[in-house]
Amino acid sequence: MERAQDLFQPLLDGHPRALARAISWMENGHPEARNLMALLWPHMGRAVVVGLTGAPGAGKSTLTDQLARSLRAEGQKVGILAVDPTSPFSGGAILGDRIRMNHIADDPGIFIRSMATRGALGGLARATQDAIDLLDAAGYDVVLVETVGVGQDEVDVVSCVQTCIVVLIPGMGDDIQAIKAGIMEVADIFVINKADRDGVEKVEREIEGMKSLSTLRPWDPPVLRTVAAHGQGIQEVLGQIREHGGWLREHGGLAAKAMERAKLRFASLLAEEASRRARARAGSGRVDELIHAIADRHLDPYAAVAAVLDANESSSASGR
């Protein structure tokens, strides 16, 4: 079995194979994954992390592709994490975004990885957050996180990135619904893509109307137009990403973002580890019994969970 030390230096040197292996370790719960993260932790915190979210069909992949191309033209290394819907059969990612970005996939300065949501709250798996950190440690200057467009749960992306871009398009007929779903509240930048279509002014008015209702956010999210398929408006988006990054640095926002992300990661990892330990102590047989009892209406799910936790507490107390 490989050790964390075997991947440590190659990953710091930016070797793609080491990076891909490390991400797989995190996804699959490799025994050395924790040790590797502990070794790499002091080497993180340099990358600019940008999230792109919005409804399916808004052109997030095309926009991500164009942003990556422009950043590469400046000599920057770019990591792309495409968070795809989890396959109900394999638990893996559908990989659609890697297919759509295949013209940049051969660039040695671009690393693309599709991540499965795996049922994680907010559409971002715990492994995706690990992947952000690994790309950071591997020397990627910018990490673009394109999330699956599922509405309300998308708000978790704001806890994982420094700048969040909400992508909309005119003419879909559900702009107001998207606003009501709460996804607009996470935006640092609004991008109206496919802006050569009719109705772009209507979308702008809706966004400005929603912005006028909120007086709590000190940063005023700009509203930009792009036609990503033709490369139009990409430089303006990059300019606003940098302006927002500068604003965060000036106003202590980066530290606040880091604290928010730390809270989210700690809570999710604590819940995951507590569940794993509780199940292990109860034993698979006991867990199966409780699941059958719930299905047969002999026991409600809250009582079943309490039975596992109470048994774990009793076991811990007797072991003292």
C-alpha positions, 0 to 999 in steps of 0.5 A: 500500500502506498504511503502518504509520504509517497504522494506528498512531494510529487503532489507539491511539485504539481504532478497530475498523476499524484494529484489524481491519485490523492483526490481518489484517496479522499473520495474513497476513504483511503487509510492514508488519506488523513495522513496526506492531508495533515502533511499538506495542510501547511502548504495551502491557502494560496489559490483563488477559488471561484464557484459557478452556479446556476440552473442547468442549461445556463452555460456554466461549462462553456463559461468555465471553459472560457475563463480557464482559457483566458487564465491560461493565456496569462500563464496561470495554472487552473484547476476545474472541479465539475460537480456532477449529479451522482449516478444512482447506480454507481455513485460516481459522477456522470462526467458530462462537464469533462466531455464538454470541456474536452478542448482544454483537457489536454492543456498541461496547465489545466486539471479537470476532475468531475466529482459526484455529489454523493448526496451531500447537502448543498450539492458539494461532496466532502471530497470536493472540498478536499479536492479544492485543498489538494489543487491549492497545495499542488500549485494551481493559481485558480480553482474553478468549481462548477456546481450542479444546478439544483436551486436552494441547496446550491447556497452551500457553494458560498462556504467553499469559495471566495467568489461565487458567480451565479449564472442566468440566461434570458428566456427560461421563464423561471428567473423569478423562481430562481430568485425566490429559491434563495440562490441569488443571495449567495452571488458575488457576481451575476452573469447573464449568459447567452446575452444575445437572446431576447429578454436580457433586460428583463433578467437585469431588472429582476436582479436589480430589483432583488438587490434593492431589497437587500441592504445587509450586504456591503459588497454590491454584486455587479451584473454582467453580460456574456456570450460565452460560446463566442468568448464575449464578456469573459475579460469583464468577468475576470476583472470583477473576480479580481475586484471582488478578491481585492475587496475581500482582502481590504475588508477582512473578507478572506479571513471571514470566508476561511472561518465559514468554510472551516465551520462547514468542514468541521461540522460535516466531518464530525457528523461523518466520523460520528456516524461511522463510529456509531455504526461500527460500534453497533455492528452491521447486524444491529443496524440492519435490524433497526432499518427493518424495524423502521421499514416495518413500522415497528420503530420510528427512525428517531427512536432507532437513531437514539437506540444506536447512540444510547448504546454507544454512550453506554459502551463508552461509559462502561469502558472508562 
